[in-house]
């Protein structure tokens, strides 16, 4: 039903598919002496005999297992490491915001300058990223860097130049685009929203969203509050091409297979649809896109080094159960900002003039939220979140672009075949 991580990669089959979208695949393998970037380039005039010309290896000396581990956890100064600042989200919010940017910049300076120069030379605009296990914790699309081409003097985010999706391996990506080459139409959508009835504004004004789907002849089914049970979800996902979960996600660092999505939970402990149960019982063979609009839904296991290629987490469990692409988050995301992000995402995905892929729609939504002025945000709140005129959701007067910080938009990324268009 799902994908097989261990099937041999067929480069001769994969390159023509990359070429149709002018996409490069970048696989990163980090060792004690540096990182090898295995880069598979498209070729519009590809032939099997020329496949070696499409493969480039880039070596980055400074990106070692030791330097990456120090960015993940610095025993001497926790505020300079990702796992050190991660618990600060609620109790030490200012430190989280400040140090999050600093850590992302460290990653960007290591990963991007030489890679970007090579990709610009080959005129690449779309990337399939295959990071190693630990790099999967970082939003590589939002790790700022300074280009070495000299044309831009300030730092930029990679998503300002590239539309990016991720994959656990090149093998998985190859299988996904082969298996789902014909299955891109959305006819049925399932919205699962607010299991404990306390999230307030949803990802989109329901009337607006329903009308948007109706224009594209998409049938929408909604599960809310007490209807959000494991039984109801498993019964409905099998017929759904688009699945959107808006609620709470939990990542278990020590037992990642027990991570999951919160269901209606009248008592304690909270009831979760777990990674294990998704892989065991969910049939997602019709799912072109699964959107997990909740906290920590894109995180993967990094503690079991011997099994780094297993990628235990919600995205991998949905892919293994048959889904084509999954959008998840890498930290505890803010509610209102996330709602605005996905309202804009669906506006881009179901654009009347352009047929954007999910990866490009997410990129455009993130850039919009990053750059949006206060008046644009307020207008979006009224239109998409259903707020009444004169209602202020947040104080937006403190900045020209109030949601420019990466915390608000960078946490979400797409795994799987994010470049196939859904219409």
N, C-alpha and C positions, 0 to 999 in steps of 0.2 A: 504493500500500500504506500509506503514511503520511499525514501531514497537510500541507496546503499553506499556508505562512505568509502568502501574499499574496492569498488570497481575501478579497473585501470583507466587512466585518462587517455582519451583518444584525441590527440592534438589535431590530427587531420580533420576530424569532425568538428572540433570546437572553433578553430580559427575562422572558417566561413561564417559561423553564427556571430562571432564577435565583429567580423567585418561588416555585416549588414547594419549594425548599429554604431560602427566606428568606435568600438569599445576595446580597452586594454584590460587584461587580467593581471593583477599584481599579487604575487604570493610572497610573504615575508617569513623567512626562517632565521631566527636569532640564535647565535651561539656565543661561546665565551670570548671569541676573537672578533666578532662583528656580525652583521646581518646581511644575508644574501637576499636580494630582491629578484625573484624570478618573474620576468615581465613577458607576457604573451601579447604581441601586437597584432592588430588587424591587418589584413591585406586584401584589398578589393580584387586583386588579380592573383589569388592564391592558387597554387597547385601543390599536390602532395610532395613533390620533389623539392620544393622550396621552403618547406616548413621551418628549417633551421634559421632562415632569415627573419622569421617572426619572433624568435626567442632572444631576449637580451637579459643578461645578468648584471645587476648593479650591486656593488658591495659597499656597505656603510660601516666603516671601522668603529665609529663611536657608539653605534647602537648594539651593545653587547648584552648578554644575560645579566651581567653585573650592573650595568648602567640602568637597565630596565627595572631590575629588582629594587634599586635604590629609589627610583621614581615611584615604584609601587609602595615601598615601605622603607623609610629612613629612620633607623634606630636613634640616631643622634638628634634629628630634628623632624618630628612627625609632621610639622606644618609644611614641609617641603616634599611630602609624599602623598600619593593618591589615597591609600588606605588610612593614612594618618589623618587626613582632613575629612574623609567621608563621613564619620560620625558627627562632624560639626554642623551638619545641615540645619538642625533645629536649635541646638543649644548655643552654638557660636556662629551665628549666621554670617556676620561680617567677615570672620576669618575664612569661612567656607567660600564666600564670594571672591575674596581677594586671592586666596591660595589656589582656588580652582583654576583661575586664569593662568597663574604662574606655572602650575604643573602641566596644563595643556600646552603652554608655550614650550616647555622642555621637550615634550614629545614631538611637537611640530618642528622644532629646530633640528631634531635628529632624523626624522622620517622624510621631510618634504623637500628641502632645497634642491638636492641633486635629482631626486625623482621628478619633481616638477619641471626642472630644466629639460630632462629627457622627454617627458610627456608633451611639453610645449613644442619641442623640436619635431615630434611626430604628429602634431596637431590632434592630440587626443582630448576629447571632452567628456568621455564617460569611462568610469573605472569600476571594475569588480575587484574588491579588496579581499584578500585571503590572509589575514594576520595570523600570527601564532597565538596560542591560548591567552597569554597575558595581555597582548596588545588588543585583544577583543574587548577589554574593559574600557577602552578609551574611544571617544568619538573622533576618529582620525579625520573625518570630514570637517571638524571644527577645532583642529589644533593649529594655531596661527604660526606663520613662518614668514621670513623675508625672502622673496624671490631673488635668485642670483642673476636673472637676465638683465637687471639694471633699469627696466622700464617702469617698475613700481618701487618707490622708495620706502613706503610704509608696509607694515605687516598686513597680510591678508589671510582669510580663512580659505582652506582648500575648496569648500563648496561654492566660493565665489568664482572658481574656474571650472569645477568639475561636478557632474552628476555622479553620485557614488552609491553603489550597493555593496553588500558584504556577503561572503559565503564561508561556511566552515572549511571547505576545501575546493580545489578546482574540480575534483571528481564529482562532488555534490552539485556544483553549478552546471557542469556538463549534463548530468542526468536530469536536472530540473528543466533545462531548456529543451532537452530532447523529449521528455515525458509530456511536457505541457505546451508543446509547439502549436497545437491546434486549440487548446482550451483557454481562451482569453475573454470570452463573453461573460458579462455579468447580467444575470436574470433575476437572481434572488439575493437579497441582503438581509443580514441579521444584526440588529442592534441590541446589545446587552448593556443596560445602563443603571448604575447607582444601586448596588446591592444592599446598602444600609441606609439609603434615602437621606444622605447628609452632604452630598457633594455640591448641592446648589445648582448653578448653571451647568447645563450639559454641553457636550462638545459642539452642539449646533442646535439652533432653534428648530424644534421638531417639525413645525409646519413648513419652514423653509427647506429643510432637508428632504422631507417627504415629497414636496413639489419638485425638487431638483432630481430626485430619483425617478419620479413619475415621467418626467420629460424624456428619460432614457429607457422607459418601459421596464423599470426595475421594481419588483415587488419587495416591499419592506415589511419585515416582521420584527416586533419589539418585545423584549423581555425586560421588565423592570422590577426592582425591589424584591418582593416575596416570590416572584416568578423566576428569579435567578437561582436555579438549583442545578446541581450536577446532572440530574436526570433530564431536565428540560433542555439544557445546553447540548448534551450528547444526542438527544433526539432531533435537534434542529440543525446542528452544524453540517450534517451530511448532505443537506439539500442546498446549502448556502454557498454562493460564489464570493461574497464579500461579508466578512464578519468583523464587527467593531465592538470591542469590549471597553466600557468606560467605568472604571471602578478602582479597586485596590489590588496591587500586586506585591508579592513578598518573595524575596530571595533568601534562601537558607544557605549561608556560607559553608556550613559544615555538612549539611545533607541537601545538596542542590536538587536532588531528585524529588525532594519534598517541597520545593518552591512551587508557588501556584497563584491562581487568581481567586480572589475572595468571592464566595457565593453569599446568598442571604443567610445570615448567621444570627438567629434570635438569642443565642446564649454564647457561652465561651466553652472551648476555644473556637476561633473562627474556622468556618468550613472553607476549605480550599479545593479548587479543581487543580490537582497537582500535575507536575511534569510526568510522573509515573502513570497517572490515570489517563492523561491525554495520549501518551504513547500506546497504552494498552487498549483503550476503549473508544477513542475518537476516530471517526472516519471523515477525513478532510479532503477526500479525493476530488471534490468539486470546488474547493476553496482556491480562488485565484489570489486573494489577498486577505490576510488576517491583521487587524490593527489592534494593538494592545495599549490603549490609552490609559496607562496607570504607572505607578512607581515600580522600578526595578524589574520590568518585564523583559529586558533585553540582556540581562546579565548572565554570565556563564561561569562555570567552575574553573578556578585557577589554582586551587590548593592541592589537587592531586596531580602532581607533575607527570607521573607515569601515564596519565590518561588525558593529556592535554588535547589530543585529537578527537576526544569523545564529545566535547562541547555540550556538557549537561546543562540544560536551561530551557526556558519556555520556547524561544525561537526554534531550537533544534528539535524539540518535541513536536511542535506543530509541523515542521518540515517532514519529519519522519512519519507523521500520520497522514501525509499527502498534500499539505498546503504548498502552494507555489512560492509565496513570499510572505514575510512576517515583518511588521514594524513593532519594535519594542524600545524600552528606555533603559538608560544606564545609571540612573540615580533616582532619588525621590523628587519627582517633578512637581512644580507648582500647579495647582488646579486650574485657575482662571487662564493663565498663560497657555497651558496645554489645551484647554477648550478652544481658545482662539486659534492656536496652531492648527488643530485638526478641522476647524471650520474653514480655515483658509486652504488647507490641504484638499478638502473635497471640492471647494470652489475651483481649484486648479485641476484636479483629477477629472471633473466633469465639465471642463471648460467648453463653451459653445463653439469657439473658433479653433482651438488647438487640441490635439489629441496627445496629452502628456502621459508618459509612463508614471507608475507610482513613485519611482525614484526621483524623477524630475519634478513631480508634483510636490513631494516632500521637500526637496531642495528649494523650490520657489516659495513654499509656505514658510520655511525657516528664514530665508532671506527677507521675506516680507515682515515677519515678526521682529527680526533683528533691526530693521531699518524704519519700522513704522513710527510715525509722529503721533503725539497724543490725540489729535483730532481724528486720525485714521483708526486708532485703537478704540476710541469711544464710539465711533460709527459702527465698527465691527461688533462691539458689545451689544448695541441696540439691535442690529440686524441678525446676528448669529446666535447670541446667547439669550435673546428674548427679553432683555432689560427694557424697562420703560424709559421714555425720554425724561431727562433730568436725574436719573438714577446714576450714582457714581459707584462703580464697582471697586476701583482703586484710585489712589491719588496719582495722577499722571503728570503733574506739573514739575516734577523734579528733574526731568531730562528731556532733551529734544527727541531722543529715541528711548523711551522708558524700558523697553524689553531687549535692549542691545546686549546685555550680559549673556554669555553662553548658557548659564543656568536655565534660562527661560526657553531656549529653542534647540540647543545642541544635543540634548540627551537622547533624542529619538533617532533611530537609524533603521534601515531596511535590510533584511537578510533574505537571500534567495534570488529568484529571478525578478529583479525589480525593474527591468527595462522593457519587458513585454507590455505593450499597451492593452488596455482592458476593454476597449469599445469594439 
